[in-house]
């Protein structure tokens, strides 16, 4: 961050440090600032402020929500002061590959794809466990992938209509020559087209912002950074519309 503030004029302008006569913060100052954000839990408040601005511009609607989770790997090496892996992280298997780290759960606006809720857990926590926590309470319909099958029986949000994807194996077995199966397949396609918007914020934080691996030990620090990055991803995704206003 210190190097970025020196090298990127846009970063200095964003941080109100664009006057070269001002002393740019060093690494220790930035570290203390991050600790203050964590201590006072300001990351969630920053996301709320960003979303309030986007809502006032008509860019964040509340009729529907799409939910999903992604794995964020953590360093598995024990070459550190404690001689052990991060105790708050865990291992889980996806496909035929094992991952060690955490899981980021998000709820996004089904229309715009902008993130309104962020939760973080160890990697071995099932997606369905955090499903209710990803709802803001005003949506009427929620979209989720096949990992959320059975949510209708476990959720406390009984008034919400859950649009959960069909198991990939069952969809692959549909007979495209059968009229009813073609309709079912088309419905699944339409559900997937809405649900796909939840993948965009994940791509932004991993590709544009480079958060492909945890940077700190412990869930609290990483959750704070994730929440801040998702707030910034909302601004990044809405940047063209905002600039036209």
C-alpha positions as CSV (number, residue, x, y, z in Angstrom):
1,X,0.0,0.0,0.0
2,X,2.8,2.4,0.8
3,X,4.4,1.8,-2.6
4,X,1.0,2.1,-4.3
5,X,0.4,5.5,-2.7
6,X,3.8,6.7,-4.0
7,X,3.4,5.2,-7.5
8,X,-0.4,5.6,-8.3
9,X,-1.7,9.2,-8.4
10,X,-5.3,7.9,-8.4
11,X,-4.7,6.1,-5.0
12,X,-3.3,9.3,-3.5
13,X,-6.3,11.3,-4.8
14,X,-8.7,8.7,-3.4
15,X,-7.0,8.8,0.0
16,X,-7.0,12.6,-0.1
17,X,-3.2,12.6,-0.1
18,X,-2.7,14.0,-3.6
19,X,-0.8,17.0,-2.3
20,X,2.9,16.1,-2.7
21,X,3.7,18.5,0.2
22,X,1.9,16.1,2.5
23,X,3.8,13.3,4.1
24,X,2.6,9.9,2.9
25,X,1.9,7.3,5.6
26,X,4.5,4.7,6.1
27,X,3.9,1.0,6.6
28,X,3.5,1.3,10.4
29,X,0.9,4.0,10.1
30,X,-1.1,1.9,7.6
31,X,-0.8,-1.1,9.9
32,X,-2.2,0.9,12.9
33,X,-5.0,2.2,10.7
34,X,-6.0,-1.3,9.7
35,X,-6.0,-2.4,13.4
36,X,-8.3,0.5,14.2
37,X,-10.7,-0.6,11.5
38,X,-10.7,-4.1,12.9
39,X,-11.1,-3.0,16.5
40,X,-14.1,-0.8,15.8
41,X,-15.5,-3.2,13.2
42,X,-15.7,-0.4,10.6
43,X,-15.4,-2.7,7.5
44,X,-19.1,-3.6,7.7
45,X,-20.0,0.0,8.2
46,X,-18.0,1.0,5.1
47,X,-19.9,-1.6,3.1
48,X,-23.2,-0.2,4.4
49,X,-22.2,3.4,3.5
50,X,-21.2,2.4,0.0
51,X,-24.5,0.5,-0.5
52,X,-26.5,3.4,0.8
53,X,-24.9,5.6,-1.8
54,X,-25.6,3.0,-4.5
55,X,-29.2,2.6,-3.3
56,X,-29.7,6.4,-3.5
57,X,-28.5,6.2,-7.1
58,X,-31.0,3.5,-7.9
59,X,-28.3,0.9,-8.5
60,X,-29.1,-1.5,-5.6
61,X,-32.5,-3.0,-5.6
62,X,-34.0,-5.3,-2.9
63,X,-36.4,-7.6,-4.6
64,X,-34.1,-10.6,-5.0
65,X,-30.8,-12.0,-3.7
66,X,-28.4,-14.5,-5.1
67,X,-26.1,-16.3,-2.6
68,X,-22.9,-18.3,-3.0
69,X,-19.6,-19.1,-1.4
70,X,-16.0,-19.4,-2.6
71,X,-12.9,-20.9,-1.0
72,X,-10.0,-18.7,-0.2
73,X,-6.8,-20.7,0.3
74,X,-4.6,-20.0,3.3
75,X,-0.8,-20.8,3.7
76,X,-0.5,-24.4,4.9
77,X,3.1,-24.1,5.8
78,X,4.2,-24.4,9.5
79,X,7.3,-22.4,9.0
80,X,6.2,-19.6,11.3
81,X,6.7,-18.4,14.9
82,X,4.1,-20.8,16.3
83,X,5.2,-23.7,14.2
84,X,1.6,-24.6,13.2
85,X,-1.0,-23.8,10.6
86,X,-3.7,-21.1,11.2
87,X,-6.0,-22.8,13.8
88,X,-9.0,-20.9,12.6
89,X,-8.7,-22.3,9.1
90,X,-9.6,-25.8,8.0
91,X,-9.4,-28.3,5.2
92,X,-12.2,-29.3,2.8
93,X,-12.4,-31.3,-0.4
94,X,-13.8,-29.9,-3.6
95,X,-14.0,-32.3,-6.5
96,X,-10.9,-34.4,-6.2
97,X,-8.7,-31.6,-4.6
98,X,-8.2,-30.7,-1.0
99,X,-8.1,-27.0,0.1
100,X,-6.9,-25.5,3.3
101,X,-8.2,-22.0,4.2
102,X,-11.5,-20.1,4.7
103,X,-14.8,-19.7,2.9
104,X,-16.3,-16.3,1.9
105,X,-20.1,-16.3,1.8
106,X,-21.9,-13.4,0.1
107,X,-25.4,-12.3,-0.7
108,X,-25.7,-10.1,-3.8
109,X,-28.5,-8.1,-5.4
110,X,-30.1,-10.3,-8.0
111,X,-30.5,-7.5,-10.4
112,X,-27.2,-5.7,-10.3
113,X,-24.9,-8.3,-8.7
114,X,-23.7,-5.8,-6.1
115,X,-22.8,-7.3,-2.7
116,X,-25.0,-6.4,0.3
117,X,-23.9,-9.1,2.9
118,X,-20.5,-10.7,3.7
119,X,-19.9,-13.7,6.0
120,X,-16.7,-15.7,6.5
121,X,-16.1,-19.1,8.0
122,X,-13.6,-21.9,8.0
123,X,-13.4,-23.8,4.7
124,X,-15.2,-26.9,6.1
125,X,-18.4,-25.1,7.0
126,X,-21.2,-26.0,4.5
127,X,-22.7,-23.3,2.4
128,X,-26.2,-23.9,3.7
129,X,-25.2,-23.1,7.3
130,X,-24.8,-19.4,6.4
131,X,-27.7,-19.1,4.0
132,X,-30.0,-17.2,6.3
133,X,-27.3,-14.8,7.4
134,X,-26.8,-13.7,3.8
135,X,-30.4,-12.3,3.4
136,X,-31.2,-8.7,4.2
137,X,-34.8,-9.5,5.0
138,X,-36.6,-7.6,2.2
139,X,-36.1,-10.0,-0.7
140,X,-38.9,-12.1,-2.0
141,X,-36.8,-14.6,-4.0
142,X,-33.4,-16.1,-3.4
143,X,-31.2,-17.9,-6.0
144,X,-28.6,-20.5,-5.1
145,X,-26.6,-23.3,-6.7
146,X,-27.1,-27.0,-6.0
147,X,-25.1,-26.7,-2.8
148,X,-28.2,-25.1,-1.2
149,X,-30.5,-28.1,-1.9
150,X,-32.7,-28.7,1.1
151,X,-32.5,-25.0,2.3
152,X,-36.3,-24.8,2.3
153,X,-36.5,-27.2,5.2
154,X,-33.7,-25.5,7.3
155,X,-34.3,-21.8,6.7
156,X,-36.2,-19.4,9.0
157,X,-37.1,-17.2,6.1
158,X,-40.3,-19.1,5.2
159,X,-41.8,-16.3,3.2
160,X,-38.9,-16.3,0.7
161,X,-39.2,-18.2,-2.6
162,X,-36.0,-20.3,-3.0
163,X,-34.8,-20.9,-6.6
164,X,-32.2,-23.5,-6.0
165,X,-30.4,-25.2,-9.0
166,X,-31.1,-28.7,-9.9
167,X,-28.4,-31.3,-9.2
168,X,-26.0,-31.3,-12.3
169,X,-26.4,-35.0,-12.7
170,X,-30.2,-34.8,-12.8
171,X,-30.1,-31.9,-15.3
172,X,-27.7,-33.8,-17.5
173,X,-30.1,-36.7,-17.6
174,X,-32.9,-34.6,-18.9
175,X,-34.3,-35.8,-22.3
176,X,-33.9,-32.9,-24.7
177,X,-36.5,-34.6,-27.0
178,X,-39.1,-34.6,-24.3
179,X,-41.2,-31.4,-24.2
180,X,-41.5,-31.3,-20.4
181,X,-37.8,-31.9,-19.9
182,X,-37.0,-29.1,-22.4
183,X,-39.1,-26.7,-20.3
184,X,-37.4,-27.8,-17.1
185,X,-34.0,-27.3,-18.7
186,X,-35.0,-23.8,-19.9
187,X,-36.1,-22.9,-16.4
188,X,-32.8,-24.1,-15.0
189,X,-31.0,-22.0,-17.7
190,X,-33.0,-18.9,-16.6
191,X,-32.2,-19.5,-12.9
192,X,-28.5,-19.9,-13.7
193,X,-28.4,-16.7,-15.7
194,X,-29.5,-14.8,-12.6
195,X,-27.4,-16.8,-10.2
196,X,-24.3,-16.2,-12.3
197,X,-24.2,-12.6,-11.1
198,X,-22.9,-13.7,-7.7
199,X,-19.7,-14.9,-9.4
200,X,-18.8,-11.4,-10.6
201,X,-17.7,-10.0,-7.2
202,X,-15.6,-13.1,-6.5
203,X,-13.8,-12.5,-9.8
204,X,-13.2,-8.8,-9.0
205,X,-11.6,-9.4,-5.6
206,X,-9.5,-12.3,-6.8
207,X,-8.4,-10.9,-10.2
208,X,-8.7,-7.1,-10.0
209,X,-7.7,-6.9,-6.4
210,X,-5.5,-10.0,-6.1
211,X,-7.1,-11.5,-3.1
212,X,-6.5,-15.1,-4.2
213,X,-5.1,-16.2,-0.8
214,X,-5.5,-15.1,2.8
215,X,-3.1,-12.4,3.9
216,X,-3.4,-12.6,7.6
217,X,-3.9,-15.3,10.3
218,X,-7.4,-15.6,11.8
219,X,-10.9,-15.1,10.5
220,X,-11.5,-11.7,12.0
221,X,-8.7,-9.9,10.1
222,X,-9.4,-11.7,6.9
223,X,-13.2,-11.0,7.2
224,X,-12.5,-7.3,7.7
225,X,-10.4,-7.2,4.6
226,X,-12.9,-9.2,2.6
227,X,-15.7,-6.9,3.6
228,X,-13.7,-3.9,2.6
229,X,-12.8,-5.4,-0.7
230,X,-16.4,-6.3,-1.5
231,X,-17.3,-2.7,-0.7
232,X,-14.7,-1.6,-3.2
233,X,-15.8,-4.2,-5.7
234,X,-19.3,-2.7,-5.7
235,X,-17.9,0.7,-6.6
236,X,-15.7,-0.9,-9.3
237,X,-18.6,-2.8,-10.8
238,X,-20.9,0.2,-10.8
239,X,-18.2,2.7,-11.9
240,X,-19.4,3.3,-15.4
241,X,-23.0,3.9,-14.3
242,X,-21.8,6.2,-11.5
243,X,-19.6,8.2,-13.9
244,X,-22.6,8.9,-16.2
245,X,-24.7,10.3,-13.3
